[in-house]
Amino acid sequence: MLALITQLFFLGGCSPDVADSGSAPAMYTQLVSWSDSRAGTAFGSALAADSRGVWVGAPEDLYGRVDRIESGDRQVLIEASAENGIGLSLAWNANLGLSMGAPLSNSSAGELLDEQGNLIIEGAPGERLGSAMGVHDDGWIVGGNNRIRGADIALEPPGRPRSLVVFHDQIVAGLGQLRDGIWIGGDILHTSKEGSLAGTSMCVGDFDSDGEEELVVGSPGTNEVLVFDSIPQAGPLNEHARTFSGSGHFGWSVA
């Protein structure tokens, strides 16, 4: 896993609260540099955002950590006291608040925790629940080994999702380094670039203020972020997308 991420790709419209506030920006990439005080923390592995700031996961900082950055000020929100991988996945919803995945807890059964670290859902043995998170029908969808909780979906072919979103009423699972692509309705769509890590991160929102949602897919292996106006069709993902490029595993996390 990436030891340090200093460039975070932030799209304000991917947060419903931001989009509803009337302040959603025109399409652009805002590059900001936040460095961690310790090496090897995987800082930036997950992002979640509201209208005031962002939460950033650092799942390899000792036992795992989540920071809150607001108005340029960064504070530790929660730090695990035992190895649980907290901060590998984050999701926020105006009604549900912030939830955090801890896929290594309880001998890799995994857990879903609230902002105070209280248990919401516990995984089955070896499930690694909390590897990915999203929101569906105002409830959480949570990824683990070969399944998506909250949507009663078994992944075929098997895989562990790295990111989860709902786009045009369909659940989309990003598979990242597992398969370099995204899963939609039983089909896996890849990019034409080997090692792209496409699907490591995803978010959905109307960030170009056109009244329609867009699907944003991080492809950090090629330092790209792919933007789709509609459900991607068969064929290489990158041939159907608007592409933003950067450096330093750009696109590892988007929000």
One Martini backbone bead per residue (centre of mass of N, CA, C, O) as a GRO file, in nm:
protein
  255
    1MET     BB    1   0.100   0.033   0.017
    2LEU     BB    2   0.088   0.352   0.027
    3ALA     BB    3   0.277   0.560   0.235
    4LEU     BB    4   0.240   0.847   0.072
    5ILE     BB    5   0.015   1.129   0.035
    6THR     BB    6   0.019   1.471  -0.118
    7GLN     BB    7  -0.222   1.423  -0.329
    8LEU     BB    8  -0.556   1.545  -0.335
    9PHE     BB    9  -0.862   1.470  -0.488
   10PHE     BB   10  -1.109   1.737  -0.497
   11LEU     BB   11  -1.471   1.709  -0.525
   12GLY     BB   12  -1.725   1.883  -0.406
   13GLY     BB   13  -1.979   1.734  -0.556
   14CYS     BB   14  -1.945   1.446  -0.406
   15SER     BB   15  -2.091   1.605  -0.191
   16PRO     BB   16  -2.413   1.656  -0.108
   17ASP     BB   17  -2.380   1.908   0.073
   18VAL     BB   18  -2.231   2.077  -0.136
   19ALA     BB   19  -2.430   2.061  -0.372
   20ASP     BB   20  -2.683   2.177  -0.202
   21SER     BB   21  -2.544   2.469  -0.140
   22GLY     BB   22  -2.446   2.601  -0.432
   23SER     BB   23  -2.102   2.546  -0.433
   24ALA     BB   24  -2.044   2.397  -0.677
   25PRO     BB   25  -1.800   2.348  -0.886
   26ALA     BB   26  -1.636   2.355  -1.141
   27MET     BB   27  -1.452   2.173  -1.333
   28TYR     BB   28  -1.178   2.050  -1.129
   29THR     BB   29  -0.848   2.058  -0.993
   30GLN     BB   30  -0.742   2.035  -0.650
   31LEU     BB   31  -0.425   2.084  -0.532
   32VAL     BB   32  -0.302   1.941  -0.231
   33SER     BB   33  -0.064   1.956   0.052
   34TRP     BB   34  -0.031   1.672   0.269
   35SER     BB   35   0.169   1.577   0.531
   36ASP     BB   36   0.311   1.344   0.724
   37SER     BB   37   0.484   1.283   1.026
   38ARG     BB   38   0.480   0.986   0.920
   39ALA     BB   39   0.591   0.708   0.788
   40GLY     BB   40   0.385   0.454   0.659
   41THR     BB   41   0.049   0.538   0.681
   42ALA     BB   42  -0.136   0.584   0.426
   43PHE     BB   43  -0.202   0.865   0.366
   44GLY     BB   44  -0.506   0.890   0.173
   45SER     BB   45  -0.673   0.617   0.127
   46ALA     BB   46  -0.915   0.802   0.238
   47LEU     BB   47  -1.225   0.987   0.166
   48ALA     BB   48  -1.424   1.255   0.314
   49ALA     BB   49  -1.705   1.495   0.269
   50ASP     BB   50  -1.800   1.823   0.341
   51SER     BB   51  -1.860   2.169   0.357
   52ARG     BB   52  -1.591   2.206   0.564
   53GLY     BB   53  -1.440   1.923   0.484
   54VAL     BB   54  -1.208   1.653   0.566
   55TRP     BB   55  -1.144   1.308   0.565
   56VAL     BB   56  -0.848   1.107   0.662
   57GLY     BB   57  -0.681   0.816   0.594
   58ALA     BB   58  -0.441   0.602   0.814
   59PRO     BB   59  -0.413   0.260   0.828
   60GLU     BB   60  -0.070   0.247   0.887
   61ASP     BB   61  -0.083   0.393   1.168
   62LEU     BB   62   0.000   0.153   1.337
   63TYR     BB   63  -0.348   0.090   1.379
   64GLY     BB   64  -0.487   0.355   1.294
   65ARG     BB   65  -0.632   0.653   1.119
   66VAL     BB   66  -0.825   0.970   1.156
   67ASP     BB   67  -0.861   1.276   0.994
   68ARG     BB   68  -0.926   1.634   1.029
   69ILE     BB   69  -0.997   1.885   0.773
   70GLU     BB   70  -1.025   2.242   0.856
   71SER     BB   71  -0.925   2.532   0.747
   72GLY     BB   72  -0.620   2.393   0.747
   73ASP     BB   73  -0.689   2.213   0.992
   74ARG     BB   74  -0.537   1.938   1.176
   75GLN     BB   75  -0.695   1.645   1.323
   76VAL     BB   76  -0.745   1.387   1.536
   77LEU     BB   77  -1.017   1.179   1.555
   78ILE     BB   78  -0.891   0.874   1.533
   79GLU     BB   79  -0.722   0.606   1.726
   80ALA     BB   80  -0.608   0.309   1.737
   81SER     BB   81  -0.531   0.037   1.985
   82ALA     BB   82  -0.558  -0.168   1.745
   83GLU     BB   83  -0.531  -0.361   1.480
   84ASN     BB   84  -0.778  -0.248   1.200
   85GLY     BB   85  -0.757  -0.038   0.949
   86ILE     BB   86  -0.840   0.235   1.003
   87GLY     BB   87  -0.907   0.432   0.701
   88LEU     BB   88  -0.957   0.263   0.435
   89SER     BB   89  -1.262   0.358   0.490
   90LEU     BB   90  -1.504   0.618   0.388
   91ALA     BB   91  -1.825   0.775   0.492
   92TRP     BB   92  -2.077   1.028   0.399
   93ASN     BB   93  -2.388   1.154   0.552
   94ALA     BB   94  -2.626   1.375   0.648
   95ASN     BB   95  -2.790   1.149   0.821
   96LEU     BB   96  -2.540   0.943   0.919
   97GLY     BB   97  -2.267   1.047   0.872
   98LEU     BB   98  -1.979   0.902   0.986
   99SER     BB   99  -1.793   0.622   0.849
  100MET     BB  100  -1.576   0.334   0.938
  101GLY     BB  101  -1.336   0.116   0.831
  102ALA     BB  102  -1.221  -0.215   0.993
  103PRO     BB  103  -1.091  -0.493   0.836
  104LEU     BB  104  -0.876  -0.612   1.079
  105SER     BB  105  -1.066  -0.677   1.282
  106ASN     BB  106  -1.111  -0.961   1.435
  107SER     BB  107  -0.927  -1.128   1.249
  108SER     BB  108  -1.060  -1.005   0.972
  109ALA     BB  109  -1.367  -0.948   0.990
  110GLY     BB  110  -1.459  -0.669   1.067
  111GLU     BB  111  -1.572  -0.313   1.072
  112LEU     BB  112  -1.828  -0.074   1.153
  113LEU     BB  113  -1.790   0.274   1.231
  114ASP     BB  114  -1.827   0.550   1.397
  115GLU     BB  115  -1.705   0.862   1.485
  116GLN     BB  116  -1.657   0.732   1.793
  117GLY     BB  117  -1.606   0.404   1.749
  118ASN     BB  118  -1.869   0.263   1.717
  119LEU     BB  119  -2.055  -0.008   1.662
  120ILE     BB  120  -2.247  -0.125   1.376
  121ILE     BB  121  -2.077  -0.361   1.220
  122GLU     BB  122  -2.005  -0.710   1.198
  123GLY     BB  123  -1.808  -0.947   1.083
  124ALA     BB  124  -1.706  -1.227   0.949
  125PRO     BB  125  -1.492  -1.460   0.927
  126GLY     BB  126  -1.266  -1.320   0.693
  127GLU     BB  127  -1.424  -1.070   0.547
  128ARG     BB  128  -1.333  -0.766   0.568
  129LEU     BB  129  -1.506  -0.554   0.676
  130GLY     BB  130  -1.452  -0.226   0.529
  131SER     BB  131  -1.292  -0.206   0.254
  132ALA     BB  132  -1.572  -0.071   0.171
  133MET     BB  133  -1.780   0.231   0.096
  134GLY     BB  134  -2.134   0.338   0.097
  135VAL     BB  135  -2.445   0.476  -0.042
  136HIS     BB  136  -2.792   0.336  -0.001
  137ASP     BB  137  -3.089   0.442   0.066
  138ASP     BB  138  -2.979   0.570   0.338
  139GLY     BB  139  -2.750   0.345   0.346
  140TRP     BB  140  -2.516   0.114   0.392
  141ILE     BB  141  -2.240   0.001   0.196
  142VAL     BB  142  -2.038  -0.301   0.242
  143GLY     BB  143  -1.718  -0.430   0.197
  144GLY     BB  144  -1.593  -0.761   0.123
  145ASN     BB  145  -1.549  -1.076   0.075
  146ASN     BB  146  -1.749  -1.131  -0.207
  147ARG     BB  147  -1.924  -0.878  -0.084
  148ILE     BB  148  -2.236  -0.676  -0.030
  149ARG     BB  149  -2.352  -0.497   0.209
  150GLY     BB  150  -2.693  -0.370   0.187
  151ALA     BB  151  -2.745  -0.544  -0.114
  152ASP     BB  152  -2.717  -0.849  -0.153
  153ILE     BB  153  -2.413  -0.911  -0.280
  154ALA     BB  154  -2.241  -1.133  -0.492
  155LEU     BB  155  -1.943  -1.160  -0.628
  156GLU     BB  156  -1.922  -1.191  -0.993
  157PRO     BB  157  -1.654  -1.240  -0.967
  158PRO     BB  158  -1.454  -1.268  -0.725
  159GLY     BB  159  -1.407  -1.007  -0.468
  160ARG     BB  160  -1.261  -0.702  -0.328
  161PRO     BB  161  -1.367  -0.408  -0.263
  162ARG     BB  162  -1.237  -0.062  -0.266
  163SER     BB  163  -1.512   0.062  -0.386
  164LEU     BB  164  -1.837   0.246  -0.339
  165VAL     BB  165  -2.131   0.309  -0.547
  166VAL     BB  166  -2.412   0.505  -0.672
  167PHE     BB  167  -2.516   0.489  -1.024
  168HIS     BB  168  -2.799   0.507  -1.170
  169ASP     BB  169  -2.907   0.275  -0.962
  170GLN     BB  170  -2.612   0.150  -0.947
  171ILE     BB  171  -2.382  -0.068  -0.838
  172VAL     BB  172  -2.035   0.020  -0.780
  173ALA     BB  173  -1.724  -0.160  -0.801
  174GLY     BB  174  -1.402  -0.116  -0.695
  175LEU     BB  175  -1.093  -0.315  -0.755
  176GLY     BB  176  -0.827  -0.223  -0.842
  177GLN     BB  177  -0.555  -0.430  -0.791
  178LEU     BB  178  -0.720  -0.687  -0.849
  179ARG     BB  179  -0.845  -0.577  -1.172
  180ASP     BB  180  -0.839  -0.297  -1.305
  181GLY     BB  181  -1.152  -0.205  -1.212
  182ILE     BB  182  -1.509  -0.242  -1.260
  183TRP     BB  183  -1.827  -0.329  -1.110
  184ILE     BB  184  -2.132  -0.415  -1.309
  185GLY     BB  185  -2.371  -0.639  -1.296
  186GLY     BB  186  -2.122  -0.870  -1.340
  187ASP     BB  187  -1.930  -0.669  -1.474
  188ILE     BB  188  -1.596  -0.610  -1.600
  189LEU     BB  189  -1.417  -0.304  -1.629
  190HIS     BB  190  -1.144  -0.191  -1.814
  191THR     BB  191  -0.851  -0.080  -1.893
  192SER     BB  192  -0.580  -0.035  -2.136
  193LYS     BB  193  -0.398  -0.016  -1.867
  194GLU     BB  194  -0.160  -0.159  -1.710
  195GLY     BB  195  -0.172  -0.093  -1.372
  196SER     BB  196  -0.402   0.130  -1.298
  197LEU     BB  197  -0.604   0.084  -1.046
  198ALA     BB  198  -0.888   0.089  -1.115
  199GLY     BB  199  -1.109   0.167  -0.837
  200THR     BB  200  -0.973   0.258  -0.573
  201SER     BB  201  -1.161   0.508  -0.641
  202MET     BB  202  -1.485   0.675  -0.565
  203CYS     BB  203  -1.742   0.907  -0.697
  204VAL     BB  204  -2.053   1.104  -0.663
  205GLY     BB  205  -2.152   1.399  -0.862
  206ASP     BB  206  -2.236   1.749  -0.920
  207PHE     BB  207  -1.941   1.927  -1.016
  208ASP     BB  208  -2.053   2.099  -1.295
  209SER     BB  209  -2.353   2.215  -1.272
  210ASP     BB  210  -2.570   2.035  -1.484
  211GLY     BB  211  -2.778   1.836  -1.309
  212GLU     BB  212  -2.567   1.592  -1.324
  213GLU     BB  213  -2.424   1.306  -1.260
  214GLU     BB  214  -2.099   1.180  -1.176
  215LEU     BB  215  -1.833   0.952  -1.238
  216VAL     BB  216  -1.552   0.881  -1.026
  217VAL     BB  217  -1.224   0.740  -1.119
  218GLY     BB  218  -0.953   0.601  -0.984
  219SER     BB  219  -0.601   0.579  -1.145
  220PRO     BB  220  -0.301   0.557  -0.988
  221GLY     BB  221  -0.112   0.384  -1.181
  222THR     BB  222  -0.161   0.644  -1.407
  223ASN     BB  223  -0.236   0.923  -1.287
  224GLU     BB  224  -0.570   0.909  -1.285
  225VAL     BB  225  -0.896   1.062  -1.365
  226LEU     BB  226  -1.223   0.943  -1.422
  227VAL     BB  227  -1.507   1.076  -1.617
  228PHE     BB  228  -1.864   1.009  -1.601
  229ASP     BB  229  -2.198   1.060  -1.735
  230SER     BB  230  -2.226   0.745  -1.761
  231ILE     BB  231  -2.252   0.430  -1.800
  232PRO     BB  232  -2.028   0.221  -1.875
  233GLN     BB  233  -1.922   0.049  -2.142
  234ALA     BB  234  -1.798  -0.151  -2.340
  235GLY     BB  235  -1.470  -0.137  -2.286
  236PRO     BB  236  -1.246   0.079  -2.229
  237LEU     BB  237  -1.268   0.313  -1.991
  238ASN     BB  238  -1.076   0.548  -2.110
  239GLU     BB  239  -1.266   0.580  -2.381
  240HIS     BB  240  -1.529   0.713  -2.190
  241ALA     BB  241  -1.348   0.955  -2.069
  242ARG     BB  242  -1.258   1.200  -1.867
  243THR     BB  243  -0.919   1.325  -1.813
  244PHE     BB  244  -0.705   1.337  -1.529
  245SER     BB  245  -0.374   1.450  -1.445
  246GLY     BB  246  -0.076   1.342  -1.257
  247SER     BB  247   0.098   1.262  -0.950
  248GLY     BB  248   0.165   1.047  -0.700
  249HIS     BB  249  -0.093   0.869  -0.715
  250PHE     BB  250  -0.316   0.987  -0.867
  251GLY     BB  251  -0.639   0.886  -0.738
  252TRP     BB  252  -0.643   0.721  -0.469
  253SER     BB  253  -0.833   0.967  -0.375
  254VAL     BB  254  -1.186   1.062  -0.365
  255ALA     BB  255  -1.443   1.357  -0.290
   0.00000   0.00000   0.00000
